[in-house]
């Protein structure tokens, strides 16, 4: 399974007394954009496509960057879709809506 592509929905809910939530969420999205992984930003979460280990490393980096920009606390909701013998692709879910 680890060699297959998976989809992970990431919702970051940072809190800070000094910096706005959306500004901190923008920092998380920037990390995802720079990762080189395929992604789709949605109103409540960002879906990322990649290998399991790549995405877990990305999640760690998102946390580190958001804290470095001033978050004091963060809740991260993660949804993971995998298939045992085949890739999970964003297009499989989104093609009919484009």
N, C-alpha and C positions, 0 to 999 in steps of 0.2 A: 504493500500500500504506500510506502514512503516514496516510491518513485512516481506515483501518480499525482496529477494536479488536483488540488482541492479548492473549494471556495470557503472563505471565512468572512463573515460580516462582523465589522468592528465598530462599536459605538463607544466613544470616549466621552465621559461626563466629568470634566475637571472642575474643581472649585478653587477660587482664589478671592481674597478680600481686595486685591489690588488690580487684577487683570480680568477682563471680561471673558466669559465662557467661550463665546464664539472666536475670540482671538486665540485662545488656547487650542480650540478644536482645529482652527486653521493651521496651527503648528503641527498638529498630528497628521493632518491631510498632506502637508508639505513633506513630511517624512515618508509617507506612503508614495507620493508622487516621485520622490527621488530614489525609491527602492528599485526601480526598474521592473517591478512586478505589474501585471495587468490589474487594473482596479476600476471601479465605478463608484463615484460619489453619489449618494442618495440623500434625501432630506434628513433621515434619522441615523444613518450608518453608512459606512463605506465598505463595499465588498471587494475583497482582494483574491486574486487567483494565483496560486503558486504551489510549491511543494511545502509539506507540513513544517519542516525545519526552518525553511526560509521565512515562513509567516510567523512562526514563534519568535524568531530572532527579530523580525520587524516589530512585533508587539512590544518586545523589551525596549527597542529603540524608541518607539512612540512614547512609552512611559518616561524614559530618561529625558527626552527632549521636552516634553510637556512640563515635567517637573523643573527642568533647567530654565524654562521660560516663566516660571512663577506659580505653577499650580501648587496648592497646599494639600490637596486631596484629590483622588480620582477614582471613579467607578468605571470599569470597562466591561461592557457586555460583549460577549463573543459567541457567535453561532458558527459551527463548523459542519460543512457537508463533505463527506467522503464517499467514495465507492471502492469496493474491494478490488475490482479488476479493470476499472476504466477511469479516465480523467473526469473531473467535474469542471465544466466550463461555464463562464458567465454567459456566453452566447446561447447556450442551450436554454437558458431561462429568458433571455432578453430579445432574441431575434424577432419574435413575433410582434414586439412592441416598437420596433425601429422603423 
